[in-house]
Amino acid sequence: MSKYHLDYLGQLESEAIHIMREVAGQFERPALLFSGGKDSITLVHLALKAFRPGKFPFPLVHIDTGHNFPEALQFRDDLVKKIGEKLIVKSVVDTIREKNLTEVKGKFNSRNALQTHTLLDTIDEFKFDVLMGGARRDEE
């Protein structure tokens, strides 16, 4: 009888797939944060492994800062179309305008703090009870 063995990367992948399935089973309104960047593309790949041939039991959610390259947004849209999943896009620019928020200007400007408003509004609008997102230990 052969022994089943996963290398370290295989173990991490298996654990991530297990967590996604647990989240889908334990929460009523989950969602997966998806910007089209390398971390969220990895999560979509894991979701494909976890739930195919069926559909994802959650939508993909992109909180668009307005600072994305057009090619990145096109890639995001093409990937979502290819896999046939639902994508919800909410705009930080719209939130700034609608809530009359002040955007930091200058050399080190960032919309990270303003993204929180859009994210919380999106959670409230769609009644999400859990969001999944990805980041690497060496960058966060």
N, C-alpha and C positions, 0 to 999 in steps of 0.2 A: 504494500500500500504506500503510495507516495504522500509526502507531507506537503500540505498547502502552505506556501510562504509568500508573504507580501514584503517587498522592500519598503523603506521608510516612506518614499513618495506614494507608493500604493496604499500604505496604511493611512496617510493623511487624506488621500482621495476617498478611501472607503469611509473614514470618519466623517468627512464633509458631506458625502452622499447620505449617510445615516442621519446626520443632523438635519439636512433638508427634508428628508422624509418625516422625521419626528416633528419638525415645525409644521409641515403640511397636515399632519395628523392631529396635532395638539391645539392648533389655533384656527379660528373661524375665518379670519380675513388677513391672511399673510400676503406679503408682496416682496419682490426682489428688486433692490435698487440696481439700476442699470444705466450707465452713462455711455457705454461703448468703449470704455477704457480697458486696459489689460486686466485689471482686477475683476471688473464686472463681467468681462468676456469669459474669464475662467469660471465664474459662478454659473453663467449660462451653460457652459460646457458640462459642469457638474450636474446641473438641473436636467440637461438632456440625458445624461447617464442615469439619473435617479428616476425619471418619470416617463421616458419613451418606452413604448411607442405611443403612449397617451399624451394628452396635453398637460402643461404645467397646471398645478392646482392654485396658481397665483398669477397676477399680472406682473409685468416688468414696469418699473417706475423710474423715470429720469427727471431729476430736478435740474433743469437747464439754466446754467448761470449766464448764458449769453456770450460766454468767452470761448466757446468751442470752435475748432476749425470746421469749416463746411464739410471737408472730407470725412471728419470723424462722425458728424451727424449723418452723412450719407451712408457710411459704413454701418452705423447703429440701425438706421432704417432698413437697409438691405438685409442685415442679419435677422432682424425681427420678422421681416417678410419671409425670408427663407425658412425659418423655423415655425412660422405660423402662430406666433404667440401674441398676446395683447400687450401693447405698450401705452402707458399713460405718461404724457409729458406735461410738466408744469414749469412755468417760466419765472425765474427770479426777477427779470425785467418787468414783467406784469405785476408782480408783488410790490416792487419798488414804486411803481406808478400808482397802483390801487391803494396802497397803504401810506403813500407819501413819505416813504422812508428816505433817509439820507445815505447816499453812497460815498464811501471814503474815496477820495481822489489822491493822486500823487504817485510817486515812484513805486510804493509797495502796496498799492490798492488791491483789495481782495473782496470778493462777494461771499466769502465763506460764512461770515456771521449773518448776512442777509439770507443766505440759503436756508437757514434754520426756520425763518418765517414761512417760506414756501413749503418746506418739508412738513412742518406742523399743520399748515393749512391743508395740505394734501392728505395727511393722515386723518384729519378730521372729516374732510369731504368724503373720502372713500371708506371711512370707519375701519382702517387697518388696525389690527391688534398686534402685529409684529412685522418688522421689516428686516430683511437679510441684506447684508452688504459685505463687501470684501476689502481688505487692506492687508498689506504685507508688513510683517514685524519690523523690517529694516527701513520702512518709509514712514510709519505712523508714530 
